């Protein structure tokens, strides 16, 4: 398994203020879904912060880990009896993901991006 990036997921009640704050640190907006905004370093695109608005009702991860084979990670986690809190699925914005609770209680979003044809890349 290859880890492509790991990012903190930050819940915010004020998306615009949070965006402005991370812009001051040098981040630029890389993705805006309305309820979630990815801020990325222009010089190191894998250095990212994910801002998540209050309208999200599912369990809120504390971090995201992008992997090359999310299905293999899911199989390994379920085989070990990990606490899956959001089942593996394809999301309409082009990712395949699941959430798992780590031993400390932190929810981790394990994710792979899908290509236009639905295949991971």
N, C-alpha and C positions, 0 to 999 in steps of 0.2 A: 504494500500500500504506500502511496505517495501522498504526503500532505502538501497541498498547494498553497495554503495560507491559513492563518488563524487570526480571528479578529474579535475584539470585544463587542458585545451587543449592549447598547445603552438605551434604556427606556427614558423618554423625555416627554414632558407635558407641554413643551414649547419648542416645536421643531425649528422654527426660524431662528430663535435665539441660540439653539444648539448648533445649527448650521453655521451661524456667524462666529460662534466661539471656535469651532474646529477650523474654519477658514483662517482665523487669526493664527492658528498653529501651523498653517501652510497646507492644509488639506483642501481638496477641490471636490465638488460634487461629481460622483461617477455614475450614480443611479438614483432615480427618484420614483418610487412607487406611490407616493403620497403618504402612506402610513409607515413607510420605511425608506430611509435615505442612506446610501453608502457614500462616505467621504473617504477619498483616497489621496495618497501622496502623489503629486505629479511626477516626481523623480523616482519613486519606488512604488509602483501601482499595487503591490501586494500588502503594503502598509495601509491598513484601512480601519475605519470605525463605522459600525452600523448603528444608526439612530433609529429607534422604533417608537412610534407615537402611541398615545394612550388608547387609541381605538382598537388595538389588537387584543383579542379576548383569549386566545390560546395561551398555553404556558409560555412564559417569556424566557428564552435562553439568556445566559450570561455571556456566552461566547459562541462563535461559529467556527467550525473547522471544515475547510473545503478539502475533499479527498478525491483521488482519481477513480475510486471504485466504491461508491456508497453502498452498493448491494453487498459487497464482501464484508464491509465494516458492520453493516446491519446483521448479517448472518453470524459474524463472530460475536457481536454483542448479545444477540438473542441466545446463542449457544451457551454463553457464560451466565445467562440469567440476568442480564443488565435490566435496569428499570427503564423501559421504553415508555416515554410519556406522550409521544406523538408519533404515530406509525409511519413507516416508510411510504412515501407517495410522490408523485409528480405534481408540481405546483404550476398554475397557469402562467407564471412569469418566467418559466424556463429553468427550474431547478428540480432536482430529485433530492429529497431530504427526509430525515427523521430527527426526533429529539430524544436524548437519553440523559438520565440523571446520573451524575458522577457520585462517588462515595461521599463527597462533602455536601451534596445536595444541590450543586450547581447544575442547571440544565444546559446541555451542549447541543447545538444545532449542527448535525453532521450532514454535509451537503455536497452535491456535485452539480455542475452546470450541464444543461442539456443543449444540444445543437438544435437547429431549426427542424431537423427531421426526428427529434425526440431522442437521439442517441447522445450519450455522455461524451463530452470532449474535455 
